[in-house]
Every structure is written in structure tokens, then in C-alpha cells.
Amino acid sequence: AFYRLWYPSSLNFITSSHYGNEGSILAITEGSQLTIWDLRMKENGGCLQRICGSLGDAFYAVCCSSTGNVAVGGADRTVTIYDPRRWSSLSRWVHCSKYEITGLAFSSVDSNYIYVQGVDYEVLCGQWKDSSKLFSFRGDSNWLGFSKCQNRDLLGGWCDSGSIFVADVVAKENETNAPTCSSSGSPGARST
């Protein structure tokens, strides 16, 4: 252990050519902070960067794009995208979700799009640079979690009711590379 974490809620390895694609850089949400750790470093316990969010508004989700950008979201219902070269904010999509954000995943079709899960029954996809929602799909009750395949926009999630939902998202042909949901997020399975 390098450092005792303060209220960690999410972690994600950063794959960025800036740091080498070795998988040694870790982004962790700790309360209202995003901390970046290098597992190879001994100085400062391995902590490369500490970014403070709004006081009292905890981060609950972090994810990294194929280009190395890091996104965080949480209690303030805002997605913030950081550039890992300078750790400055590239974009803030304020109040993109009706409720606290508990899950994030960049699109594999186009990393300018991000999937956002709130504590309600909706997952949305939007363009983070323009702060614009493209589409959304819903579960039959509150989402407990979701995950996206690494190299494809196939999303799976489960709801409070026990239902499992799967959505296969593909790029529209003859248009921009914008993702579009090819299924309505209908139940793929149901627990008993």
C-alpha cells in the first residue's frame, strides 16, 4: 500500500501514451478529490496529482478514454473531463444527469461521447465537448451498476428489480461517427 485513501469510491487504470501504456497509472476518486497514482513511483507515496472538486460534492465515478482523457462525476451531477498532460479541465457538462452520477464510460465508437449512469433508472450518452445529450435508455428501476466492453459499445447493467439490461450501441452509417443505440435496453435476463 502506498497511501491510505480517504473515502475511495471508484478507480480506473489510465491508458495514455503520455504515461506509456504500461498500466501503472491509477485514477481514484476519494471524496471530493480525483487522485492520480503511479504504482512505479516511491516519491510522495506514488501520488502524481491531486485535483479538488467542489467542497462537499463527492465524486462517485471515474473513467478513462482511449486517448487518455479522464472523466469524473458524482454528487454535483456534473461530468468533468481532464487532460492528463496538464491536469486541466477540458470540459464540464454541468447537470447532465437528473441525479447523482454513479457510473461513467467513454464510447469506443467515438471518445468524444460518454455514457453517464445516475442513481435513477436512466443511462444517457452524450457529447461531452458540446454538453449535448444524444440518446438515453432506461431500466425498469434504479440502476445498481453498469459496465461497457473495452473495445465495443456493448453496455450491460443491472437494476434494483433484479433485471439485467443489455444495449448494443453502433455508429450510424452515412453520418458522423455518433453512436446510436440499436436496442431499447430491453431486459437481457431476469433474476429469480
Secondary structure, 3 states (H helix, E strand, C coil): CCCCCCCEEEEEECCECCCECCCCEEEEEECCEEEEEECCCCHHHHEEEEEECCCCCCEEEEEECCCCCEEEEECCCCEEEEECCCCEEEEEECCCCCCCEEEEEECCCCCCEEEEEECCCEEEEEECCCCEEEEEEECCCCEEEEEECCCCCEEEEEECCCEEEEEEEEECCCCCCCEEECCCCCEEEECC
